[in-house]
Amino acid sequence: MSRIAFLFPGQGAQHVGMGKAIAERYPAAARLFEQANEILGYDLAKLCFEGPAEELDSTVISQPAIFVASLAALEKLRTDSPDVVLACEMAAGLSLGEYTALVFSGAMSFEEGLRVVQQRGQAMQDAADATPSGMVSMLLLDIPKVEEICQQASSAGILQIANYLCPGNTVVSGVNAACEQAAELADAAGGRAVPLAVAGAFHTSIMEPADQRLAEALASVEMKSPEIPVYSNVDAQTHSDPAALKDILVRQVISPVRWEDSIRAMLDAGIDEFYEIGPGKVLTGLLKRISRKTPCTVVNDS
């Protein structure tokens, strides 16, 4: 029998209409959206199902939206294939998705997880507003070349590697001038630079005001030891101590995401089948660049 792990998407996976078909067909998923509306104090379901896209794409809305839509997709899988959910041995989530993974693992409740994600999104939006900044995918370049580009472009301001996603796809993050310079250097080096539609330089020191606010938000959360291992974005390792989990979630906001290392760690641990649960299929695409033959089933509205 396959050894299964679940993957949960991060910011950028949102799209208008996400979760609508699932909420219409699966009562447990519909209840999650109803709970979310009450907890957040606004109609998240309407924004997910109908938009407008500009509002859904804002950091303060998209983070809770993806979190809830992903857990709604999990309810679809739980209804249709309960044995798969019971067989899941490990989990990981990309940035925001780590919160979804921790809720799935039993480390925190849906309600507390959603409240923290709401505050995380607001804190990151505020930090981004304070310093005009962004993120750029550096494609077709190896990590040493991206590091060299970061060093050169840093003359224009803060620029750091934010995401180690898969071979040939590394994301840099920093002030706008440095991002623009990095894009030019990437093109000159034979790579391809793709600016990302995000509010600011996530996973860098520019987010430091957000990590302090996140620490305050997490202080009152009842965190438990996960029932299955959840791989951390910060160090690609698993953690069982609740205090350590909180600490690593705070560090995650200003630390690079080690996604490729997390996937490889799960493969090395014997995982041979993945499920991407939530909107989009970005994580499936990344997996194919890391381990082409490892199957990944996408669980969302489609």
C-alpha positions as a Python dict, from the first residue, in 0.01 Angstrom:
ca = {
    (1, 'M'): (0, 0, 0),
    (2, 'S'): (113, 353, -75),
    (3, 'R'): (255, 575, 195),
    (4, 'I'): (63, 903, 171),
    (5, 'A'): (136, 1267, 256),
    (6, 'F'): (-88, 1573, 218),
    (7, 'L'): (27, 1909, 79),
    (8, 'F'): (-159, 2236, 135),
    (9, 'P'): (-117, 2545, -89),
    (10, 'G'): (-12, 2895, 7),
    (11, 'Q'): (-96, 3248, -99),
    (12, 'G'): (-129, 3292, -473),
    (13, 'A'): (-347, 2982, -519),
    (14, 'Q'): (-668, 3182, -473),
    (15, 'H'): (-915, 3232, -756),
    (16, 'V'): (-1274, 3353, -776),
    (17, 'G'): (-1511, 3058, -751),
    (18, 'M'): (-1291, 2845, -528),
    (19, 'G'): (-1480, 2629, -282),
    (20, 'K'): (-1821, 2701, -436),
    (21, 'A'): (-1883, 2360, -593),
    (22, 'I'): (-1753, 2182, -284),
    (23, 'A'): (-1969, 2386, -45),
    (24, 'E'): (-2275, 2313, -259),
    (25, 'R'): (-2215, 1936, -254),
    (26, 'Y'): (-2059, 1870, 87),
    (27, 'P'): (-2243, 1991, 401),
    (28, 'A'): (-1929, 1969, 619),
    (29, 'A'): (-1748, 2204, 380),
    (30, 'A'): (-2043, 2446, 377),
    (31, 'R'): (-2034, 2454, 758),
    (32, 'L'): (-1668, 2559, 752),
    (33, 'F'): (-1752, 2861, 537),
    (34, 'E'): (-2044, 2947, 767),
    (35, 'Q'): (-1816, 2926, 1072),
    (36, 'A'): (-1555, 3137, 896),
    (37, 'N'): (-1808, 3409, 820),
    (38, 'E'): (-1896, 3429, 1190),
    (39, 'I'): (-1534, 3425, 1311),
    (40, 'L'): (-1405, 3680, 1059),
    (41, 'G'): (-1703, 3913, 1074),
    (42, 'Y'): (-1751, 3934, 697),
    (43, 'D'): (-1883, 3711, 417),
    (44, 'L'): (-1571, 3514, 320),
    (45, 'A'): (-1782, 3263, 128),
    (46, 'K'): (-1918, 3535, -100),
    (47, 'L'): (-1567, 3667, -170),
    (48, 'C'): (-1441, 3316, -250),
    (49, 'F'): (-1737, 3221, -465),
    (50, 'E'): (-1808, 3552, -640),
    (51, 'G'): (-1511, 3788, -587),
    (52, 'P'): (-1426, 4055, -683),
    (53, 'A'): (-1076, 3928, -764),
    (54, 'E'): (-905, 4249, -646),
    (55, 'E'): (-1045, 4201, -298),
    (56, 'L'): (-984, 3826, -287),
    (57, 'D'): (-623, 3881, -396),
    (58, 'S'): (-542, 4116, -108),
    (59, 'T'): (-320, 3952, 154),
    (60, 'V'): (-564, 4016, 437),
    (61, 'I'): (-843, 3828, 252),
    (62, 'S'): (-654, 3568, 48),
    (63, 'Q'): (-483, 3406, 347),
    (64, 'P'): (-802, 3318, 538),
    (65, 'A'): (-972, 3236, 206),
    (66, 'I'): (-713, 2977, 101),
    (67, 'F'): (-700, 2834, 454),
    (68, 'V'): (-1078, 2776, 461),
    (69, 'A'): (-1104, 2661, 97),
    (70, 'S'): (-826, 2406, 157),
    (71, 'L'): (-995, 2263, 466),
    (72, 'A'): (-1323, 2252, 272),
    (73, 'A'): (-1145, 2047, 3),
    (74, 'L'): (-1021, 1820, 282),
    (75, 'E'): (-1385, 1759, 383),
    (76, 'K'): (-1460, 1655, 26),
    (77, 'L'): (-1176, 1400, 44),
    (78, 'R'): (-1286, 1289, 391),
    (79, 'T'): (-1635, 1217, 255),
    (80, 'D'): (-1535, 1056, -75),
    (81, 'S'): (-1221, 869, 36),
    (82, 'P'): (-1210, 841, 416),
    (83, 'D'): (-949, 564, 397),
    (84, 'V'): (-706, 801, 225),
    (85, 'V'): (-740, 1058, 503),
    (86, 'L'): (-690, 792, 770),
    (87, 'A'): (-384, 659, 585),
    (88, 'C'): (-211, 998, 562),
    (89, 'E'): (120, 977, 749),
    (90, 'M'): (270, 1324, 703),
    (91, 'A'): (180, 1675, 590),
    (92, 'A'): (332, 2002, 479),
    (93, 'G'): (199, 2337, 364),
    (94, 'L'): (361, 2612, 161),
    (95, 'S'): (395, 2922, 384),
    (96, 'L'): (31, 2993, 481),
    (97, 'G'): (-44, 2627, 405),
    (98, 'E'): (160, 2524, 708),
    (99, 'Y'): (-127, 2650, 924),
    (100, 'T'): (-372, 2435, 726),
    (101, 'A'): (-143, 2135, 774),
    (102, 'L'): (-122, 2197, 1148),
    (103, 'V'): (-501, 2217, 1179),
    (104, 'F'): (-535, 1892, 985),
    (105, 'S'): (-276, 1732, 1215),
    (106, 'G'): (-475, 1831, 1526),
    (107, 'A'): (-212, 2076, 1651),
    (108, 'M'): (-469, 2358, 1667),
    (109, 'S'): (-839, 2405, 1615),
    (110, 'F'): (-1000, 2541, 1300),
    (111, 'E'): (-1132, 2842, 1494),
    (112, 'E'): (-799, 2940, 1648),
    (113, 'G'): (-611, 2865, 1329),
    (114, 'L'): (-842, 3093, 1130),
    (115, 'R'): (-810, 3377, 1382),
    (116, 'V'): (-430, 3357, 1370),
    (117, 'V'): (-429, 3340, 989),
    (118, 'Q'): (-651, 3650, 978),
    (119, 'Q'): (-409, 3838, 1203),
    (120, 'R'): (-109, 3705, 1008),
    (121, 'G'): (-256, 3832, 682),
    (122, 'Q'): (-326, 4177, 829),
    (123, 'A'): (21, 4202, 986),
    (124, 'M'): (194, 4101, 662),
    (125, 'Q'): (-21, 4343, 461),
    (126, 'D'): (70, 4627, 700),
    (127, 'A'): (443, 4542, 682),
    (128, 'A'): (422, 4536, 303),
    (129, 'D'): (240, 4871, 296),
    (130, 'A'): (517, 5023, 509),
    (131, 'T'): (791, 4923, 260),
    (132, 'P'): (709, 4903, -112),
    (133, 'S'): (847, 4563, -205),
    (134, 'G'): (777, 4244, -395),
    (135, 'M'): (881, 3894, -501),
    (136, 'V'): (1026, 3756, -824),
    (137, 'S'): (1050, 3394, -941),
    (138, 'M'): (1394, 3323, -1082),
    (139, 'L'): (1350, 3042, -1333),
    (140, 'L'): (1608, 2824, -1512),
    (141, 'L'): (1892, 2929, -1279),
    (142, 'D'): (2072, 2725, -1014),
    (143, 'I'): (2089, 2843, -654),
    (144, 'P'): (2454, 2967, -664),
    (145, 'K'): (2365, 3193, -958),
    (146, 'V'): (2054, 3324, -776),
    (147, 'E'): (2266, 3392, -465),
    (148, 'E'): (2514, 3583, -682),
    (149, 'I'): (2231, 3788, -834),
    (150, 'C'): (2095, 3865, -485),
    (151, 'Q'): (2434, 3987, -375),
    (152, 'Q'): (2467, 4214, -678),
    (153, 'A'): (2111, 4349, -666),
    (154, 'S'): (2134, 4416, -291),
    (155, 'S'): (2317, 4738, -381),
    (156, 'A'): (1967, 4873, -458),
    (157, 'G'): (1823, 4763, -121),
    (158, 'I'): (1719, 4452, 71),
    (159, 'L'): (1695, 4141, -147),
    (160, 'Q'): (1694, 3784, -14),
    (161, 'I'): (1600, 3436, -129),
    (162, 'A'): (1248, 3377, -3),
    (163, 'N'): (1147, 3037, -147),
    (164, 'Y'): (1354, 2733, -243),
    (165, 'L'): (1072, 2569, -440),
    (166, 'C'): (1222, 2313, -678),
    (167, 'P'): (1516, 2278, -918),
    (168, 'G'): (1519, 2583, -1146),
    (169, 'N'): (1260, 2776, -946),
    (170, 'T'): (1383, 3000, -666),
    (171, 'V'): (1196, 3309, -547),
    (172, 'V'): (1370, 3626, -435),
    (173, 'S'): (1206, 3891, -224),
    (174, 'G'): (1295, 4252, -144),
    (175, 'V'): (1244, 4621, -211),
    (176, 'N'): (1110, 4706, -555),
    (177, 'A'): (1432, 4857, -692),
    (178, 'A'): (1632, 4547, -596),
    (179, 'C'): (1366, 4317, -743),
    (180, 'E'): (1381, 4506, -1074),
    (181, 'Q'): (1760, 4485, -1081),
    (182, 'A'): (1749, 4112, -1001),
    (183, 'A'): (1507, 4054, -1289),
    (184, 'E'): (1745, 4226, -1532),
    (185, 'L'): (2040, 4023, -1402),
    (186, 'A'): (1843, 3699, -1432),
    (187, 'D'): (1757, 3771, -1795),
    (188, 'A'): (2121, 3856, -1868),
    (189, 'A'): (2230, 3526, -1709),
    (190, 'G'): (2004, 3324, -1940),
    (191, 'G'): (1727, 3274, -1688),
    (192, 'R'): (1374, 3409, -1675),
    (193, 'A'): (1234, 3642, -1411),
    (194, 'V'): (861, 3644, -1332),
    (195, 'P'): (733, 3909, -1087),
    (196, 'L'): (473, 3761, -851),
    (197, 'A'): (136, 3921, -777),
    (198, 'V'): (190, 3963, -403),
    (199, 'A'): (171, 4263, -172),
    (200, 'G'): (531, 4264, -55),
    (201, 'A'): (859, 4096, 33),
    (202, 'F'): (734, 3795, 228),
    (203, 'H'): (987, 3570, 405),
    (204, 'T'): (1248, 3845, 447),
    (205, 'S'): (1353, 4088, 719),
    (206, 'I'): (1108, 4340, 570),
    (207, 'M'): (835, 4137, 744),
    (208, 'E'): (986, 4187, 1092),
    (209, 'P'): (697, 4404, 1221),
    (210, 'A'): (463, 4118, 1124),
    (211, 'D'): (654, 3850, 1313),
    (212, 'Q'): (621, 4045, 1639),
    (213, 'R'): (245, 4077, 1593),
    (214, 'L'): (218, 3711, 1497),
    (215, 'A'): (400, 3611, 1817),
    (216, 'E'): (139, 3804, 2017),
    (217, 'A'): (-146, 3638, 1824),
    (218, 'L'): (-1, 3289, 1880),
    (219, 'A'): (62, 3345, 2251),
    (220, 'S'): (-301, 3277, 2342),
    (221, 'V'): (-347, 2982, 2104),
    (222, 'E'): (-378, 2633, 2250),
    (223, 'M'): (-118, 2441, 2051),
    (224, 'K'): (-89, 2063, 2082),
    (225, 'S'): (159, 1808, 1958),
    (226, 'P'): (58, 1711, 1600),
    (227, 'E'): (-93, 1366, 1555),
    (228, 'I'): (116, 1318, 1240),
    (229, 'P'): (449, 1483, 1149),
    (230, 'V'): (420, 1825, 983),
    (231, 'Y'): (728, 1949, 800),
    (232, 'S'): (826, 2306, 878),
    (233, 'N'): (901, 2560, 605),
    (234, 'V'): (1185, 2702, 813),
    (235, 'D'): (1406, 2393, 853),
    (236, 'A'): (1232, 2112, 660),
    (237, 'Q'): (1204, 1916, 984),
    (238, 'T'): (915, 1806, 1204),
    (239, 'H'): (846, 1942, 1552),
    (240, 'S'): (629, 1802, 1828),
    (241, 'D'): (673, 2052, 2112),
    (242, 'P'): (388, 2310, 2109),
    (243, 'A'): (620, 2595, 2214),
    (244, 'A'): (863, 2505, 1935),
    (245, 'L'): (576, 2501, 1685),
    (246, 'K'): (473, 2854, 1781),
    (247, 'D'): (831, 2976, 1763),
    (248, 'I'): (884, 2829, 1418),
    (249, 'L'): (561, 2981, 1285),
    (250, 'V'): (686, 3322, 1397),
    (251, 'R'): (1025, 3266, 1236),
    (252, 'Q'): (859, 3145, 917),
    (253, 'V'): (740, 3498, 828),
    (254, 'I'): (1099, 3627, 795),
    (255, 'S'): (1272, 3302, 691),
    (256, 'P'): (1304, 3142, 347),
    (257, 'V'): (1063, 2859, 265),
    (258, 'R'): (1257, 2534, 220),
    (259, 'W'): (991, 2356, 18),
    (260, 'E'): (1215, 2135, -194),
    (261, 'D'): (1398, 2015, 118),
    (262, 'S'): (1064, 1934, 286),
    (263, 'I'): (946, 1726, -11),
    (264, 'R'): (1277, 1543, -30),
    (265, 'A'): (1263, 1472, 344),
    (266, 'M'): (919, 1313, 303),
    (267, 'L'): (1037, 1108, 5),
    (268, 'D'): (1340, 993, 206),
    (269, 'A'): (1103, 893, 489),
    (270, 'G'): (923, 659, 250),
    (271, 'I'): (632, 868, 117),
    (272, 'D'): (546, 754, -235),
    (273, 'E'): (212, 928, -299),
    (274, 'F'): (97, 1286, -238),
    (275, 'Y'): (-237, 1466, -234),
    (276, 'E'): (-250, 1842, -298),
    (277, 'I'): (-555, 1964, -107),
    (278, 'G'): (-690, 2311, -182),
    (279, 'P'): (-717, 2560, -467),
    (280, 'G'): (-486, 2538, -767),
    (281, 'K'): (-224, 2276, -850),
    (282, 'V'): (102, 2466, -804),
    (283, 'L'): (240, 2213, -555),
    (284, 'T'): (179, 1926, -797),
    (285, 'G'): (384, 2111, -1057),
    (286, 'L'): (668, 2167, -810),
    (287, 'L'): (663, 1799, -711),
    (288, 'K'): (703, 1698, -1075),
    (289, 'R'): (1025, 1902, -1088),
    (290, 'I'): (1154, 1734, -770),
    (291, 'S'): (1039, 1374, -826),
    (292, 'R'): (877, 1328, -1166),
    (293, 'K'): (746, 976, -1110),
    (294, 'T'): (584, 1035, -769),
    (295, 'P'): (204, 1062, -813),
    (296, 'C'): (8, 1357, -674),
    (297, 'T'): (-371, 1376, -672),
    (298, 'V'): (-526, 1722, -672),
    (299, 'V'): (-831, 1767, -448),
    (300, 'N'): (-1030, 2085, -516),
    (301, 'D'): (-1340, 2200, -708),
    (302, 'S'): (-1243, 2031, -1032),
}
